[in-house]
């Protein structure tokens, strides 16, 4: 039995619930580069959400950059409303309100409609 994106999300979530950001990042990187697992936006969102809960906006933004990079290689992999909501929450937690507003504008230009969680 081979792992899939649900397995990876579960492993990442477990690491992050225990404060192990580096182990979670290592798992994501390993599966991005070395395994035959189709990564979904939910895997990236799981990683970013855990980072935000641990006040690691910098790491969440790095993961967002990876998602954008991987998007160019896999057309089906794109940030979604959940992705943006996670990052907006992180910006607000750090008092970076202009960055949060800018990200809402990025959502609009990406044809992603904000939802109730966005506001």
C-alpha positions in Angstrom: 0.0 0.0 0.0 1.4 3.3 -1.0 0.8 6.6 0.8 -1.4 9.2 -0.8 -2.1 12.9 -0.3 -4.5 12.1 2.6 -1.8 10.1 4.3 0.7 12.9 3.9 -1.7 15.5 5.2 -2.3 13.4 8.2 1.4 13.0 8.9 2.0 16.7 8.4 -0.9 17.6 10.7 0.4 15.3 13.4 3.9 16.8 13.2 2.5 20.3 13.4 0.2 19.5 16.3 3.4 18.5 18.2 5.2 21.7 17.2 7.5 19.9 14.8 7.5 22.3 11.9 10.8 21.2 10.5 9.8 17.5 10.4 6.5 18.5 8.7 8.5 20.6 6.2 10.9 17.7 5.6 8.0 15.3 4.9 6.5 17.8 2.4 9.8 18.3 0.7 10.5 14.5 0.5 7.2 13.7 -1.0 7.4 16.7 -3.5 10.8 15.4 -4.8 11.1 11.7 -4.2 7.7 9.9 -4.0 5.1 9.1 -6.5 2.3 10.9 -4.5 0.1 13.3 -6.3 0.2 16.4 -4.0 -3.0 18.4 -3.7 -3.6 21.9 -2.6 -5.0 20.4 0.7 -1.6 19.1 1.6 -0.1 22.6 1.2 -3.0 24.1 3.0 -2.5 21.7 5.9 1.1 22.7 6.2 0.4 26.4 6.0 -2.5 26.2 8.5 -0.4 24.4 11.0 2.4 27.0 10.6 0.0 29.8 11.1 -1.3 28.2 14.3 2.3 28.0 15.5 2.9 31.7 14.6 5.3 30.8 11.8 4.0 33.0 9.0 7.4 33.1 7.4 7.3 29.3 6.9 3.7 29.4 5.7 4.7 32.0 3.1 7.6 29.7 2.0 5.1 26.9 1.6 2.9 29.2 -0.5 5.8 30.0 -2.7 6.4 26.2 -3.2 2.7 25.8 -4.1 3.0 28.6 -6.7 6.2 27.0 -8.0 4.7 23.6 -8.2 1.6 25.1 -9.9 3.7 25.9 -12.9 4.6 22.2 -13.2 1.1 20.8 -12.4 -1.8 22.7 -13.9 -4.3 21.1 -11.5 -2.5 22.5 -8.5 -3.6 26.0 -7.6 -4.2 28.0 -4.5 -7.8 28.1 -3.5 -10.0 30.2 -1.2 -8.8 28.2 1.8 -5.1 28.9 0.9 -5.8 32.6 0.8 -7.9 32.6 4.0 -5.0 30.8 5.9 -2.5 33.4 4.8 -4.8 36.3 5.5 -5.3 35.0 9.0 -1.5 34.8 9.4 -1.0 38.4 8.2 -3.7 39.7 10.6 -2.2 37.8 13.5 1.0 39.6 12.9 -0.6 43.0 12.4 0.2 43.1 8.7 -3.1 44.4 7.7 -2.0 45.9 4.4 -0.6 42.5 3.3 -3.9 40.9 4.2 -5.8 43.5 2.1 -3.3 43.0 -0.8 -3.9 39.3 -0.6 -7.7 39.8 -1.0 -6.9 41.8 -4.1 -4.7 38.9 -5.4 -7.7 36.6 -4.8 -9.8 38.8 -7.0 -7.3 39.0 -9.8 -7.0 35.2 -9.6 -10.8 34.8 -10.0 -11.1 33.3 -6.6 -14.1 34.8 -4.7 -13.7 35.5 -1.0 -16.1 33.6 1.3 -17.5 34.2 4.8 -14.2 33.0 6.3 -12.3 35.6 4.4 -14.1 38.4 6.2 
